[in-house]
């Protein structure tokens, strides 16, 4: 029985040793791996360029928005200033008209 057990154990060890072997590499598998790596690299670069372009366009849009808002703010300030001046002129005209009206009433009252 001892010989049978020894023979069985030896064949089991060799079966385990050969079946637990690591990945097999051959020239064909290396070519496939290289192709996959090359395609992955190309895809990565295209995605990176697309993202960089999108970020750049976003930055340009932000700059244009800032410029537009600055111009709008400046124009609004200018319009506000002009409106303030017109309001002051109107108020001054109203005061002058009230003063003239008061003088006219006083003249009429003296007669």
C-alpha positions as CSV (number, residue, x, y, z in Angstrom):
1,X,0.0,0.0,0.0
2,X,2.9,2.2,0.7
3,X,4.0,2.2,-2.9
4,X,0.6,3.0,-4.1
5,X,0.3,5.9,-1.7
6,X,3.8,7.2,-2.7
7,X,2.9,7.0,-6.4
8,X,-0.4,8.7,-5.9
9,X,1.1,11.4,-3.8
10,X,3.9,12.0,-6.4
11,X,1.4,12.2,-9.3
12,X,-0.9,14.5,-7.3
13,X,2.0,16.9,-6.5
14,X,3.0,17.1,-10.1
15,X,-0.6,17.7,-11.2
16,X,-0.9,20.5,-8.7
17,X,2.5,22.0,-9.7
18,X,1.6,22.0,-13.4
19,X,-2.0,23.2,-12.9
20,X,-1.1,26.1,-10.7
21,X,1.3,27.5,-13.2
22,X,1.1,31.3,-13.8
23,X,0.0,33.1,-16.9
24,X,1.3,31.8,-20.1
25,X,3.0,34.4,-22.4
26,X,3.8,33.9,-26.0
27,X,4.8,36.2,-28.8
28,X,1.1,36.3,-29.9
29,X,-0.1,37.2,-26.5
30,X,2.5,39.9,-26.2
31,X,1.4,41.4,-29.5
32,X,-2.2,41.4,-28.3
33,X,-1.2,43.0,-25.0
34,X,0.8,45.7,-26.9
35,X,-2.1,46.4,-29.2
36,X,-4.5,46.7,-26.2
37,X,-2.0,49.1,-24.4
38,X,-1.6,51.1,-27.6
39,X,-5.4,51.5,-28.1
40,X,-5.9,52.3,-24.5
41,X,-3.2,55.0,-24.7
42,X,-4.8,56.5,-27.8
43,X,-8.2,56.6,-26.2
44,X,-6.7,58.1,-23.0
45,X,-5.0,60.8,-25.1
46,X,-8.2,61.6,-27.1
47,X,-10.3,61.8,-23.9
48,X,-7.7,64.0,-22.3
49,X,-7.6,66.4,-25.3
50,X,-11.4,66.5,-25.4
51,X,-11.6,67.4,-21.7
52,X,-8.8,69.9,-22.0
53,X,-10.6,71.5,-24.9
54,X,-13.9,71.6,-23.0
55,X,-12.2,73.2,-20.0
56,X,-10.6,75.8,-22.2
57,X,-13.9,76.6,-23.9
58,X,-15.5,76.9,-20.4
59,X,-12.7,79.3,-19.4
60,X,-13.2,81.4,-22.5
61,X,-17.0,81.5,-21.9
62,X,-16.3,82.6,-18.3
63,X,-14.0,85.4,-19.5
64,X,-16.6,86.6,-22.1
65,X,-19.3,86.6,-19.4
66,X,-17.1,88.6,-17.1
67,X,-16.4,91.1,-19.9
68,X,-20.1,91.4,-20.8
69,X,-21.1,91.8,-17.2
70,X,-18.4,94.4,-16.7
71,X,-19.7,96.3,-19.8
72,X,-23.3,96.0,-18.6
73,X,-22.4,97.1,-15.1
74,X,-20.5,100.1,-16.6
75,X,-23.4,101.0,-18.9
76,X,-25.9,100.7,-16.0
77,X,-23.7,102.9,-13.9
78,X,-23.6,105.5,-16.7
79,X,-27.4,105.3,-17.2
80,X,-27.9,105.6,-13.5
81,X,-25.7,108.7,-13.3
82,X,-27.5,110.3,-16.3
83,X,-30.9,109.5,-14.6
84,X,-29.6,111.1,-11.4
85,X,-28.6,114.2,-13.2
86,X,-31.9,114.4,-14.9
87,X,-33.7,113.9,-11.6
88,X,-31.6,116.7,-10.1
89,X,-32.4,119.0,-13.0
90,X,-36.1,118.2,-12.7
91,X,-36.1,118.8,-9.0
92,X,-34.3,122.1,-9.5
93,X,-36.8,123.1,-12.2
94,X,-39.7,122.2,-9.9
95,X,-38.1,124.3,-7.1
96,X,-37.6,127.2,-9.5
97,X,-41.2,126.8,-10.7
98,X,-42.5,126.8,-7.1
99,X,-40.4,129.9,-6.3
100,X,-41.8,131.7,-9.4
101,X,-45.3,130.7,-8.5
102,X,-44.9,131.9,-5.0
103,X,-43.5,135.3,-6.3
104,X,-46.4,135.6,-8.7
105,X,-48.9,134.9,-5.9
106,X,-47.2,137.5,-3.7
107,X,-47.4,140.1,-6.5
108,X,-51.1,139.4,-7.0
109,X,-51.7,139.6,-3.3
110,X,-50.1,143.1,-3.1
111,X,-52.3,144.6,-5.8
